[in-house]
Amino acid sequence: MARRAAGPPFDCERLTLARRLRGLRKNQLAQRVGTTPKAIGQYEAGVHRPPDVTLARLAIALGVPVEFFRAGRSPVSMDGAHFRSLRSTSQIERDQALAYGRIATDVVAALEDAVDFPAVDLPEYSVAPDEIAGSGPVEAAKVTRKALLGDPGPVAHVVRLLEAHGVIVLVLPAAAERVDAFSVGIHPRPMVFFNPAKGDYWRNRFDGAHELGHLVMHADAEPGERIVEDQANRFAAEFLMPEEGISEELPGTADWDRLAELKRIWGVSMAALLYRARTLGIMKENAYRNAMSTMSTRGWRRQEPGGVRALERPTMLTRAVELVGAAGTDRDRLAESARVTRADLDLLVPPR
């Protein structure tokens, strides 16, 4: 067996984490530090420890301090993350997004030493991943609304609701803009990530409800399956537009003034309202198709009429960082405690 080089404790998984964080393949990293992809693979597998000079080059190439690779923090598994489609993004892009999620757990762990976050109290309502037309997603949404809201009215603020019930909500850095919103039900806190490039208030709210559906229904489901994604969409529709509260308000024809008013009240797009009216049997198929054709002709499929609204933004981590800062732990010390770079901390939790 090869002898390991002397030096401070080295965690091979932290090297993999740093490489994925920067969106690099092994051959790209090897080229930057003047070694081979095979050597990088051996370092990441724990077969060999990088010599000190190579470790320093790795740190420079990856934009992290050498201490980033130090052993000590228990790894958190990001397995089971629910991405919308495994075909729409590359593995390297998904790995990068998950790496940001992984270091976010380190930031949260460092903050929880000083801040009391809300308890995680999401309901669990498992829906079989092969259930195509059953009532499971709708019933799951009803149970969740009762637990989190208690009434059939509009959801005032999806992101704030998630945070109030213990979910960590983050906007991915711009480097991960090709990855759609996703969620992961990790211990001790589930996480929801939003796409930084999506500037659509209505779409973002639906994304949030969709990811909440995964957290409630799909603890054991295989991520990325079409049926599972459809279940999360059905959950989101019932959660944001509950049949009990909205069915009497939806028009049977394309009444655009009425739809614009419902859009403002319920915080969902006109397209979503039309689809909901069709799904609930309030709008006939021909009327729905004509309405969608009109939206396409008028360019509303890309940009619906109505004023622009600012996105719902997560604030829980920002407030926590400010709170520990006021108590004497500034961002530099917090980043050091979490063993992330200050730059990465500021990307995940931008200063206000």
Stockholm file with secondary structure:
# STOCKHOLM 1.0

chainA/1-352         MARRAAGPPFDCERLTLARRLRGLRKNQLAQRVGTTPKAIGQYEAGVHRPPDVTLARLAIALGVPVEFFRAGRSPVSMDGAHFRSLRSTSQIERDQALAYGRIATDVVAALEDAVDFPAVDLPEYSVAPDEIAGSGPVEAAKVTRKALLGDPGPVAHVVRLLEAHGVIVLVLPAAAERVDAFSVGIHPRPMVFFNPAKGDYWRNRFDGAHELGHLVMHADAEPGERIVEDQANRFAAEFLMPEEGISEELPGTADWDRLAELKRIWGVSMAALLYRARTLGIMKENAYRNAMSTMSTRGWRRQEPGGVRALERPTMLTRAVELVGAAGTDRDRLAESARVTRADLDLLVPPR
#=GR chainA/1-352 SS CCCCCCSSCCCHHHHHHHHHHTTCCHHHHHHHHTSCHHHHHHHHHTSSCCCHHHHHHHHHHHTSCGGGGCSCSCCCCCTTCBCSCTTSSCHHHHHHHHHHHHHHHHHHHHHHTTCCCCCCCCCCCCCCTTCSSSSHHHHHHHHHHHHHTCSSSCCSCHHHHHHHTTCEEEECCGGGTTSCCEEECCSSCCEEEECTTCCCHHHHHHHHHHHHHHHHHCSSSCTTCHHHHHHHHHHHHHHHSCHHHHTTTSCSSCCHHHHHHHHHHHTCCHHHHHHHHHHTTSSCHHHHHHHHHHHHHTTTTTSCSSCCCCCCCCCHHHHHHHHHHHTTCCHHHHHHHHTSCHHHHHHHSCCC
#=GC SS_cons         CCCCCCSSCCCHHHHHHHHHHTTCCHHHHHHHHTSCHHHHHHHHHTSSCCCHHHHHHHHHHHTSCGGGGCSCSCCCCCTTCBCSCTTSSCHHHHHHHHHHHHHHHHHHHHHHTTCCCCCCCCCCCCCCTTCSSSSHHHHHHHHHHHHHTCSSSCCSCHHHHHHHTTCEEEECCGGGTTSCCEEECCSSCCEEEECTTCCCHHHHHHHHHHHHHHHHHCSSSCTTCHHHHHHHHHHHHHHHSCHHHHTTTSCSSCCHHHHHHHHHHHTCCHHHHHHHHHHTTSSCHHHHHHHHHHHHHTTTTTSCSSCCCCCCCCCHHHHHHHHHHHTTCCHHHHHHHHTSCHHHHHHHSCCC
//
